[in-house]
Amino acid sequence: MSENMLTEIQELETVFSTDEGLVKAVDKVTFSLEKGRTVGVVGESGSGKSVTSLSLMRLIPNPPGRIVGGRLMYHSRTKGLVDLTQVPENEMREFRGNEIAMIFQEPMTSLNPVFTCGNQVMEALILHQKMSKAEARSRTLELFNEVELPRPEMIIDSYPHQLSGGQKQRVMIAMAMSCNPRILIADEPTTALDVTVQATILDLMRKLRDTHDMGIIFITHDLGVIAEIADHVVVMYQGKIVEQGSVWEIFSNPQHPYTKGLLACRPPLDHRLKLLPIISDFMEENEAGEMIELKKSVDEAIHDLIITPAETKKRHEILYSQTPILSIDNLKTYFPIREGLFSKVVDHVKAVDDVSFEVYPGETLGLVGESGCGKTTLGRTIIRLIEPSAGKITFHGKDITNIAGDELRDIRRRIQIIFQDPYSSLNPRITIGSAILEPMQVHNLHGDDEKRRKKVHEILEKVNLDSGHYNRYPHEFSGGQRQRICIARALAVQPEFIICDESVSALDVSVQAQVLNLLNQLRDEFGLTYIFISHDLSVVKFMSDRMVVMNDGKIEEMGDADKVYQDPQTDYTKRLIAAIPRGDLHDIKKSFQARNLE
């Protein structure tokens, strides 16, 4: 290994014992990482990318998992070249945190809710660097400044729940950087973040990498993010590396059908598509489980799906000649801020502040903005899960702002909502068939339970799930499948209007593409109308006829989705658009030339 080489993973094999036998999660994986470089590891959930990084840190739980082959060569600061597979467990603590650190995907579950953020970083410094409490506190403040946290003196004594998602992620980065590691492993560190917050986190990681001359292994399912930060890309599928090379090689000339599929799944920004391409457009498996490549390029897959401006214009002429299905007039939703012994109201949080717009039958209205802009509160206020403070909600010409009882129940049947986290939306103790059947019983639909069960089977197949899954529980499904179950449950009561609240934000790009295609297909088949809420402007642009951009509870701008993207009128919208990871070849080439990587 050269002096610049930090680690070389050679023929790594990691297996897990299951009831069905051994599952090979990592299958002969080989790649290396140098100082000052970032290796992007990309693939869908279950491809083995996280298990690879956990194997490098020797954090695979045994049982059921274990490393059964290969070498993990690492250039240690103090011990020179070592094979981490041969290091005794009691000595691995010297490497974990001290030399190889990790940022996990979900900062809220990685941070201990009962300790302050400062204490959790100080603990690492006291343990690994043998600092006194005063020294550790001083160093923690320096780290919080380095990761550009606002008001570090306040955040050091704050608890995780008091911070935003982006701030929590910065605390996790500060903790990982506390011992000045040589390798930083970032496992999906920006998946659930707004595009603007994601952009600042990526900038921060680049800056820390260059300042400290460390190496980063950046794990994600999003090739757009990879293009923003990585130098070298490793594409994983079913535990194997199917392709690797420089970012320029992977993006300009992908060789493997799986890579082509991942690139094509991302919603395009320069044109409108009928459907998003998916992985199966580029490859399929035969009965023997062997991969067969479908000879198709990304450009070919997209070409047949492009919607012309004339087609969009015709659709919009039909849509907007109708009477609106929903009208929102001067809607306000305020939350009181209380202080003192008697909880006196001293101010209000103006979550939705004087918002007005209309939605037309069959339309998809996109609602976009950063976390805290009021978009989710607006969606929940429309369905009266949160009561409005003022204003008027009109559905089919009827004022539903103050209705109650049976009238409200009927409106909630006709206007359904699909929540962001499908797992917490489903009761883990009842089967998915029962979860879909229950709302039919509540609203007395489809006659008797026998007919309802038949209807559940039909709906499951409609959302591309096996009707034989009726008696399975939520934990037996993947994230994408659970989201389909939530869509099926919404369809069960024959709604006219569905509010999709961040319904694809946590999904792999390939699964996201399938769910977005399904939503569009169902909209056309059942004549549904959507409000589609997301922080990802590229997804909103793909889904929406018109787009509403929200900021601080107010509407920043509103209009045709393509026009808002092509000619944004406000600085806020321009900032949202600029933060979208594009994977643009011109930008990649420019970045390569700047860093002399070609």
N, C-alpha and C positions, 0 to 999 in steps of 0.2 A: 504493500500500500504506500502511495506517495504521502508526503508531508501534509498536503492539503486535504487528503481523504480522511473523513471523520468516521464513516462506517461503510461496511460492505456486507450486505445481506446475500448469502450464498446458498442457493438450493434449499431455502427454508420450507419445512413441512410442519404444519400444526394440525392436530386432529382432535375431535371431540367424541366422547362415547355417548351414544344415544340408544334408545330402545331398539332402533332398527340396525344398530351396529355402528362402526366407526364412520364419522363424517370428516372428510379432509377439507378443512376450512381454508388452509393455505397450502398450495401444491407447487413445490419447487420454485419458489419466488426468488429472483435474483435482481438486485439493483444496488446502486451506491450513492453516497451523498458527500459532497465536498464542502469545505468552509465557504461561507458567503454565498451559498447557493440554496435554492428551494426546489425540492422534488415534489411535484404534485401527484398524489395517488388518487385516481378517479375510478368510479364504478358505482353500480347500483347497490342498494342495501343487500347484504348477503354475499357480496363479491369477495370478501376477505380482506378488505383494506384496513379496517380497524383492528382485526385480529393480527394482521402483520405488525402493526405498530405496538400492540400490547405484547406481542412475542418479543420484540426488540427490547422492551422494558422488563421482560420476564414477569408479566402480570397476568398470564393465562391461569385461571383457577384450575387446580389439579386436585381431585377430579372436578369436572369431567374432561378438561382439556390438557394437552401436553404437546411439547415440541418433540417430534420424533426423528427429525433429520435436518441436515444443513448446518451452517455456521453463521454466527452473528459477530463478525469481526468489528471491533471498535477501538479507535485510537484514543486511549485514556490520557488525561492530563498528567496523572501521577504514575500510572502503571504501564504506559506504553501500549503496545498492541495486545489486546486480549480477545478471546472468544467468549462472548457473554453466555453462550449455552453451557460452558464449563465452569462458570463462576458459582460457588456455593450460595444458596439462598441468603444466608446471614451476611454475606459480603455485598449483595446486590444493592443494599441501602446506600452504599458509598457512591453508586452510579446513579440511582434514581434520585431525581431532584437536583443533586449536585452537578451531574454532568449531562444527564438526559432528562428533560422535563416535558410535561404533557399538559395541553389545554384540552379539556373535554368539551363535548358538544353542547351540553345544557348547563350553563353556569349556576342556575338556581338549585339544581340537584347536586352539583359538585361542591357548593359552598354550604357550610354548616349553618343552619338558620338561627342557632342559639348563641353563636359567637359573632362579635363584630368583625367587619372585613379586615380591619387592621390587625386584630389578634390572630387571624388565620394566616396572614402573611408573616407576621412576627414569629409565629410558631416554627415555620420553616427555617427562618434565619437563626433562631435560637438552637434548633436541633442540628442543622447542617453546618452553620458557620460559627457555632459556639459563641454567639454574641450575648451581651447582657440585655436585659429588657429595654433599657434606655437606648442602647445602640441600635437594637432591632426596630424600635419605634422610629428613630431618626432615619434609618435606612428605608423603612417602609414609606415614609413621607417622600423620600427621594424617588423611590420606585413609582409611587402614585403620580408624582410630577412627570416622571419619564414617560409613563403611559398616557399622559395628558388627561388625567382625571380632573374635573373641575372641583375646586374647594377641597383639596386633599385633607386639610386639617379637620374638616367636618366628616368626610367619607371614612376616615380612619376609625372613627367611633360610631359609624352607622352599621346597621344590620343589613344583610342581603336584600330583604324585602323592601327596604327603603330606597333601593337603587333601580334604575332602568335596566333593560336587557343589555344595552351597549356598555353601561357603566360596570355591570357585573362581569361582563366579558373582559373588560380592562383590568379589573381586580384579579381575575384568573390569570391574565397575562403577566401582571406584576408578580403574582405568586410564583409562576413558572420561571420568571426571570430573576427571582430573588437570589439564587445561588450562581448566577452568571453561567448557565449551562452551555455546553458546546453544541448540543442538538436540542431543538424545540420541535415537539410533535404537536401539531394542531389538528384535532379530530373534529371536523365539521364545525369550526368555531364561529361561522357566520350564518348558519342555516336559517335560524328563526329571526334574524335581524332585518330591520328596514334596509333598503338599498343604500340610503345615505349613511347610516351607521356602519353598514358592512364596508362601504368605501373607506371610511375613516379607520376601521380596524385593519383593513388590508394595508393602508398607508403606514399605519403604526408598525405592523409586523415587518414590512420592508425596511423601515427606518431602523428598527431594533436589530434586524439581521445584519444590515450594513455597518451599523455602529459597533456591534459586538463581534462581527466576523464569525457568526455562528451559522449552522446549517438548519434548515427548516424542512420537515416532512409535513406537507399540507394535504390533509385528507378531505375530499369533498365529492359530491355526486354531480357538481355543477361545473361543466367545462368552461363556462363564461368566467367564473371566479378563478379557475386555474390559469386562464390566459392573462389575468391581471397580476398574478403573483409568482407563478412558477417559471423555472428555467428549463427543467426536464420533466416530462410527463410519463407516468406509469399507469397504463389502463388495465384494470383487473376485471375478470369475469369468472364467476364460479371458482374462486380460489386461485386462478392462474393469471399470469401476466399474458395478455393477448397482443399487446403492442406497447413499445416504449420508444421515446426519442425526444428531441428538443421540442419546445412548444411550437416553434415554427413548422417543424416537420409534421407534427400531429395535426395542426390546424390547416396547413396548406395542402397536405397530401396524405390524409388518413388511409391506412392500408387495410385495416381489419373492419369487417362489416359492423361489429359491435361499436367501434369508435365512430364510424359514420353515423350509426343510429343515435348515439349520445349527442353528437354535434347537431343532428337534424331535429332532435326533440325540443331544443330551446325555441321558445316563441320568437319569430323573426321580428325585427323592428323596421325593416325597409319595405315590407309588403304585407298584404293581408292574405291569410290562408283559409280554405274551407275547413281543413283538418290539419293537426300537427302530425308529421311523420312519427312513427314509433319504431322500436328496435326490430320488431318482426317484419318491417318493410325491407330490412337489409339482411336478415338471417333467420333461419328456422332450424329446428332439430328434427331429425328423422326418428323412426321408432326405436332405433338402437341408441338414441341419445347423442348421436353425432351431429355436429354443427354443419349446416349447409349454407353457403354464402349465396345470397340472391344478388346477381350482378347489377347493382344499381348504385349510382353516385348520389351524394347529398343533393346536388343541383337537379338531378333527374327526379328525385323523390318530391322535391318542393315544386318543380315546374308545373306538374299536373294539378297542383292544389291551389295555385294562386287565384285569388278573386280580383277581377279587374275593377278599376274605379267606376266603370259604367254599371257593373253588377251591384256594387255597393250603393250607388246613387239610386238605382231602381228599388232596391230593398228599402232604403230610407224613405223614398217617396211614398211607398205603401204603408210603412210603419207610422209615419208622422201625419198621415191623412186621417188617422183614427182619433177617437176621443180617448184621453189619457185614462189608464186603469187606476193610477195612483197619483194623487196631488198632495204635495207637502207645502204648507204655507206658513212662513215665519215661525218655524218650529224651534223651540228652545227646551233644552234639558239641562238644568242647573243642579249641582250637588252642594249642599251647605257645608261650610267649614265652621266647626264648632270649637270653642275654647272655654276654659274656666270651669269652675266647680259645677255650674248649672248648665253647662254645654250651650252657652249662648252663641247664636249664629253671628259670626263676625264678617263673613264674606261668602262668596260662592265660586265653585269651579264651573266655568261655563263650557261644559263638554260639547253641547250643540247650541250654537248661538245665532238664532235668526236665519235658519236655513229654509230655502224654498226651491223646489224643482218638481217636474212631472215625469212620470214613467208611462210609456205607451205599451199596449198589448203586444206580446211577442218580442219586445225589446230586451236587450241586456244593457243595463246602465252600470257602468263601472264606477266604483267609489274608491279613490286612491289617496294615500297620504301616509305620513310617518305614524309610528305608535304614539298614541295620545292626542291625535288630531281630531278625534270624535267620531270616526267612521263606524266603529262597532257600536258605540252608544246610539248613534243615529239608527242603525239597523234594528237594534233591540227596542228602541222607542217606537219605531213604525209598527212593530208587532205587539207593542204594549207590554213587553217584558220589563221595561223601565217606563215609568209614567212621565209624560212630558210636563214641563213647567208652564209652557204657553205655546200657542200656535194651533194649527189645524191639520189633521190627517184625513184625507178623503179617499175612500176606496170604492170604485164603481159608482161615483157620485154620492156616496153616503158618508157623512161625517162619523168617523169611528174613534174620535179623540177621547170621548167620555163614555162609550158604551161599556156594559158590564154583563155578567151572567151568561145566558145562552147565546146572546148576540155576539159577545166577545169570543166565546168558544167556537162559534161558527166561523168568525173571521180568522181565528188561529188555525182552523182547518184549511181555509182557502189561501192563507199566507203562511207558508212554512219557512223554517230557518235551518240551515246546515252549519253546524258550529266548526270552529277551527280544529279542535282536538277530537278526532273520532273516538279514541279510546275512552276518554272521560265522559263522552256523550252517551256511551252504551253502558248498561248495567252489567257488570262482569258476572253476575249470578244468574242471569237468564240467557237462554239461547237466542241466537240472532233471529230465528223464526218467530219466537215469542215477542221479541222487541219490535218486529215489523207488524205483527198481528195486533198488538195491544192498542195502538192508535185507531185501528179499524173498529175495535170493540168499543172504545171510548166514544167514537162518533157514530156508532151503530151503522156501519157501512157493510155492504155486500151480503146482507141476509144473516146466515148463521155461521158458526165457526168452521164448519166443513168447507163452505164456499170461501171463507176468508183464508183458510190454509192453502186452498188451491190458488188464490190470488197472490199469496206470498211467494209461492213457487214461480208464478209467472213473473212477478216483479224482480225476483232474484236473477232470473235468466235475462230479464230486460237490462239489468245493470252488469251483465257479463259475469255473474257468479253462478256456481253449480247449485241447482235447486236441492241437491242432496246435502248441502251444508246447513239445512234448516235447523238441525239439532246440535250444531256446534256452538261453542262459546266465543266471545270476542277475542280472548287471548290466543285463540288458535288461528288467527288471521294476521296477515301483514298490514302495514299502515294503509296502503292503497286499497286493499280489500275492505278494511274497516270503513274507509271513506265511502266506498260503494254501498256498504250496508246502511250508512247514514242517509245516503241519497235514496236508497230503496225505502227506508222508513218515511222519508219526507213524501215520496210518491204514493205511499200506501193510502193516504187520505184524499187523493185526487185534487191536489192544490192547483190554483191558477198562477200563483206568484211564489217564487222561492228567493229568500235572501241567503246568499252563499257568503259566509263570514270567514275569510282566510282559509277556505276549504281545501287548498292545495299547498299551503305555505311550507309544510314540513315534509313534503313528499319528494322522492327522487325525481329528477327531470323527466325520466322515461315514464314513470308511473303518473306523474303530474300531467304529461301529455295525454295519456290514456283517459284520465278523469276529466280533463278539459274537453276532449273530444266527445266523451259520453254525455257531459252536460249540454253541449251544443246539439247533439243528436236527440236527446230527450226534449230539449226546448222546441225543436222543429216538429218532433213526432206528437207531442202532447199540447202544443200551443202555449208553452209556459212563458212567463215573464220573469226575468232575473234582476236583482240588484247584486252585483258581484263585487265584494269588498276584498281588497288586497293592498299590501304595501309595495308589491312588485308591479311597476308600471308596464313592463313588457308583457306580463300575463294579462293585465287589465286591458291593454291595447288589443291583444289577440281576441279576447272574449267579447269586448264591448262594442256597441254601436255608438254610444255617447259616453263621455267620461266626465266625472265630477272630481275635481281635485280639492281636498279639504286640508285646512291648516288651522290649528287653535280653535276648533269648533265652527269655523266659518268656511264658506265656499270661496276658494281662491280663484278658480275659473272652471268653466263648464262648456262643453261643446262636442262636436264630432271627434271621435277618438283619434282618428288619423290626423286631423287638423291640430288638435291639442298637442300631439307629439311633434308634428312637423314645424309648428309655429307657436310655441308656448308664449303666453302673454305676460306671465309674472315671473319674478326671479325665483320664487319657491318652486314652481313647476320646472323651470330650467335646471334647477339644482337636482331635482328628482330624476330628470331625464339624463343628466350628465353622470349620475351615480350608477346607472345600469351597467353591469359587466357585459361587454359586447362580444369579446373574442374576435375583434376586428383585426384582419391580417396586417393592415397598414400600421396599427398601433403596436402589434407584436413585433413587426420588423423594426420599427423605430426603437422599441425597448431593447431589442437584441443589439442593435448597433450602438446604443448608448452604453451598454454594459460589455461590449466586445465579446458577445457570446456566439456569433456566427462562425 
